[in-house]
Amino acid sequence: MTQVTIRELTHGFSGYIKAVKRGEKIVILERRTPVADLIPHNENLAQPGWKRPISKIKVKGIKLSSAVSKIRDEER
């Protein structure tokens, strides 16, 4: 993983693109704070992670709110 400032990225963009093609991850910094990642393209991903649907998970047992109420009652 390489970290570069925006200025370094713009001045050496083609070199960083070549590094990404080789599979390297580039972290782009703005005033020493990470703001973006430059990663190799993945054709297997149809959508970015924040757009993918999340399936609900059913957990067996008592409800969380009931468990919290029970614990609070026991502490009294």
mmCIF file of the C-alpha atoms, coordinates in Angstrom:
data_MODEL
# 
_entry.id   MODEL 
# 
loop_
_atom_site.group_PDB 
_atom_site.id 
_atom_site.type_symbol 
_atom_site.label_atom_id 
_atom_site.label_alt_id 
_atom_site.label_comp_id 
_atom_site.label_asym_id 
_atom_site.label_entity_id 
_atom_site.label_seq_id 
_atom_site.pdbx_PDB_ins_code 
_atom_site.Cartn_x 
_atom_site.Cartn_y 
_atom_site.Cartn_z 
_atom_site.occupancy 
_atom_site.B_iso_or_equiv 
_atom_site.pdbx_formal_charge 
_atom_site.auth_seq_id 
_atom_site.auth_comp_id 
_atom_site.auth_asym_id 
_atom_site.auth_atom_id 
_atom_site.pdbx_PDB_model_num 
ATOM 1  C CA . MET A 1 1  ? 0.000   0.000   0.000   1.00 0.00 ? 1  MET A CA 1 
ATOM 2  C CA . THR A 1 2  ? 1.341   3.372   -1.041  1.00 0.00 ? 2  THR A CA 1 
ATOM 3  C CA . GLN A 1 3  ? 0.219   6.717   0.345   1.00 0.00 ? 3  GLN A CA 1 
ATOM 4  C CA . VAL A 1 4  ? 0.452   9.819   -1.843  1.00 0.00 ? 4  VAL A CA 1 
ATOM 5  C CA . THR A 1 5  ? -0.721  13.399  -1.616  1.00 0.00 ? 5  THR A CA 1 
ATOM 6  C CA . ILE A 1 6  ? -2.982  14.820  -4.287  1.00 0.00 ? 6  ILE A CA 1 
ATOM 7  C CA . ARG A 1 7  ? -0.068  16.827  -5.679  1.00 0.00 ? 7  ARG A CA 1 
ATOM 8  C CA . GLU A 1 8  ? 2.168   13.747  -5.914  1.00 0.00 ? 8  GLU A CA 1 
ATOM 9  C CA . LEU A 1 9  ? -0.664  11.854  -7.586  1.00 0.00 ? 9  LEU A CA 1 
ATOM 10 C CA . THR A 1 10 ? -1.250  14.507  -10.237 1.00 0.00 ? 10 THR A CA 1 
ATOM 11 C CA . HIS A 1 11 ? 2.455   14.845  -11.010 1.00 0.00 ? 11 HIS A CA 1 
ATOM 12 C CA . GLY A 1 12 ? 3.111   11.113  -11.307 1.00 0.00 ? 12 GLY A CA 1 
ATOM 13 C CA . PHE A 1 13 ? -0.326  9.856   -12.301 1.00 0.00 ? 13 PHE A CA 1 
ATOM 14 C CA . SER A 1 14 ? 0.793   7.417   -15.014 1.00 0.00 ? 14 SER A CA 1 
ATOM 15 C CA . GLY A 1 15 ? 3.283   5.768   -12.647 1.00 0.00 ? 15 GLY A CA 1 
ATOM 16 C CA . TYR A 1 16 ? 0.623   5.300   -9.990  1.00 0.00 ? 16 TYR A CA 1 
ATOM 17 C CA . ILE A 1 17 ? -1.791  3.860   -12.560 1.00 0.00 ? 17 ILE A CA 1 
ATOM 18 C CA . LYS A 1 18 ? 0.892   1.327   -13.543 1.00 0.00 ? 18 LYS A CA 1 
ATOM 19 C CA . ALA A 1 19 ? 1.284   0.387   -9.864  1.00 0.00 ? 19 ALA A CA 1 
ATOM 20 C CA . VAL A 1 20 ? -2.481  -0.120  -9.556  1.00 0.00 ? 20 VAL A CA 1 
ATOM 21 C CA . LYS A 1 21 ? -2.427  -2.314  -12.678 1.00 0.00 ? 21 LYS A CA 1 
ATOM 22 C CA . ARG A 1 22 ? 0.140   -4.492  -10.887 1.00 0.00 ? 22 ARG A CA 1 
ATOM 23 C CA . GLY A 1 23 ? -2.364  -4.893  -8.032  1.00 0.00 ? 23 GLY A CA 1 
ATOM 24 C CA . GLU A 1 24 ? -1.117  -2.238  -5.628  1.00 0.00 ? 24 GLU A CA 1 
ATOM 25 C CA . LYS A 1 25 ? -3.501  -0.114  -3.557  1.00 0.00 ? 25 LYS A CA 1 
ATOM 26 C CA . ILE A 1 26 ? -2.855  3.656   -3.515  1.00 0.00 ? 26 ILE A CA 1 
ATOM 27 C CA . VAL A 1 27 ? -4.214  5.738   -0.615  1.00 0.00 ? 27 VAL A CA 1 
ATOM 28 C CA . ILE A 1 28 ? -4.741  9.377   -1.574  1.00 0.00 ? 28 ILE A CA 1 
ATOM 29 C CA . LEU A 1 29 ? -4.075  11.882  1.207   1.00 0.00 ? 29 LEU A CA 1 
ATOM 30 C CA . GLU A 1 30 ? -5.274  15.437  1.710   1.00 0.00 ? 30 GLU A CA 1 
ATOM 31 C CA . ARG A 1 31 ? -3.198  17.153  4.385   1.00 0.00 ? 31 ARG A CA 1 
ATOM 32 C CA . ARG A 1 32 ? -2.075  13.767  5.771   1.00 0.00 ? 32 ARG A CA 1 
ATOM 33 C CA . THR A 1 33 ? -5.692  12.537  6.004   1.00 0.00 ? 33 THR A CA 1 
ATOM 34 C CA . PRO A 1 34 ? -6.768  9.597   3.804   1.00 0.00 ? 34 PRO A CA 1 
ATOM 35 C CA . VAL A 1 35 ? -9.608  10.693  1.495   1.00 0.00 ? 35 VAL A CA 1 
ATOM 36 C CA . ALA A 1 36 ? -9.738  8.018   -1.220  1.00 0.00 ? 36 ALA A CA 1 
ATOM 37 C CA . ASP A 1 37 ? -8.346  4.682   -2.355  1.00 0.00 ? 37 ASP A CA 1 
ATOM 38 C CA . LEU A 1 38 ? -7.168  3.920   -5.867  1.00 0.00 ? 38 LEU A CA 1 
ATOM 39 C CA . ILE A 1 39 ? -7.584  0.173   -6.328  1.00 0.00 ? 39 ILE A CA 1 
ATOM 40 C CA . PRO A 1 40 ? -7.508  -2.253  -9.268  1.00 0.00 ? 40 PRO A CA 1 
ATOM 41 C CA . HIS A 1 41 ? -10.764 -2.679  -11.167 1.00 0.00 ? 41 HIS A CA 1 
ATOM 42 C CA . ASN A 1 42 ? -12.794 -5.765  -10.274 1.00 0.00 ? 42 ASN A CA 1 
ATOM 43 C CA . GLU A 1 43 ? -15.241 -6.888  -12.964 1.00 0.00 ? 43 GLU A CA 1 
ATOM 44 C CA . ASN A 1 44 ? -16.891 -9.321  -10.535 1.00 0.00 ? 44 ASN A CA 1 
ATOM 45 C CA . LEU A 1 45 ? -18.454 -6.449  -8.611  1.00 0.00 ? 45 LEU A CA 1 
ATOM 46 C CA . ALA A 1 46 ? -21.646 -5.275  -10.283 1.00 0.00 ? 46 ALA A CA 1 
ATOM 47 C CA . GLN A 1 47 ? -22.165 -2.472  -7.763  1.00 0.00 ? 47 GLN A CA 1 
ATOM 48 C CA . PRO A 1 48 ? -20.045 -0.720  -5.146  1.00 0.00 ? 48 PRO A CA 1 
ATOM 49 C CA . GLY A 1 49 ? -20.405 -1.996  -1.597  1.00 0.00 ? 49 GLY A CA 1 
ATOM 50 C CA . TRP A 1 50 ? -22.541 0.914   -0.452  1.00 0.00 ? 50 TRP A CA 1 
ATOM 51 C CA . LYS A 1 51 ? -25.115 0.160   -3.182  1.00 0.00 ? 51 LYS A CA 1 
ATOM 52 C CA . ARG A 1 52 ? -25.368 -3.614  -2.654  1.00 0.00 ? 52 ARG A CA 1 
ATOM 53 C CA . PRO A 1 53 ? -28.484 -4.857  -0.860  1.00 0.00 ? 53 PRO A CA 1 
ATOM 54 C CA . ILE A 1 54 ? -28.041 -6.356  2.583   1.00 0.00 ? 54 ILE A CA 1 
ATOM 55 C CA . SER A 1 55 ? -30.037 -9.427  3.491   1.00 0.00 ? 55 SER A CA 1 
ATOM 56 C CA . LYS A 1 56 ? -31.686 -9.491  6.910   1.00 0.00 ? 56 LYS A CA 1 
ATOM 57 C CA . ILE A 1 57 ? -30.533 -12.050 9.433   1.00 0.00 ? 57 ILE A CA 1 
ATOM 58 C CA . LYS A 1 58 ? -32.998 -13.781 11.735  1.00 0.00 ? 58 LYS A CA 1 
ATOM 59 C CA . VAL A 1 59 ? -31.564 -14.680 15.125  1.00 0.00 ? 59 VAL A CA 1 
ATOM 60 C CA . LYS A 1 60 ? -33.241 -17.311 17.270  1.00 0.00 ? 60 LYS A CA 1 
ATOM 61 C CA . GLY A 1 61 ? -33.902 -16.647 20.937  1.00 0.00 ? 61 GLY A CA 1 
ATOM 62 C CA . ILE A 1 62 ? -35.339 -13.750 22.872  1.00 0.00 ? 62 ILE A CA 1 
ATOM 63 C CA . LYS A 1 63 ? -35.459 -10.250 21.472  1.00 0.00 ? 63 LYS A CA 1 
ATOM 64 C CA . LEU A 1 64 ? -32.642 -7.882  22.369  1.00 0.00 ? 64 LEU A CA 1 
ATOM 65 C CA . SER A 1 65 ? -35.011 -5.408  24.014  1.00 0.00 ? 65 SER A CA 1 
ATOM 66 C CA . SER A 1 66 ? -36.400 -8.195  26.219  1.00 0.00 ? 66 SER A CA 1 
ATOM 67 C CA . ALA A 1 67 ? -32.893 -9.307  27.193  1.00 0.00 ? 67 ALA A CA 1 
ATOM 68 C CA . VAL A 1 68 ? -31.891 -5.744  28.113  1.00 0.00 ? 68 VAL A CA 1 
ATOM 69 C CA . SER A 1 69 ? -35.062 -5.301  30.199  1.00 0.00 ? 69 SER A CA 1 
ATOM 70 C CA . LYS A 1 70 ? -34.415 -8.588  31.988  1.00 0.00 ? 70 LYS A CA 1 
ATOM 71 C CA . ILE A 1 71 ? -30.802 -7.618  32.819  1.00 0.00 ? 71 ILE A CA 1 
ATOM 72 C CA . ARG A 1 72 ? -31.896 -4.210  34.091  1.00 0.00 ? 72 ARG A CA 1 
ATOM 73 C CA . ASP A 1 73 ? -34.581 -5.804  36.282  1.00 0.00 ? 73 ASP A CA 1 
ATOM 74 C CA . GLU A 1 74 ? -32.014 -8.230  37.747  1.00 0.00 ? 74 GLU A CA 1 
ATOM 75 C CA . GLU A 1 75 ? -29.649 -5.350  38.613  1.00 0.00 ? 75 GLU A CA 1 
ATOM 76 C CA . ARG A 1 76 ? -32.306 -3.604  40.720  1.00 0.00 ? 76 ARG A CA 1 
# 
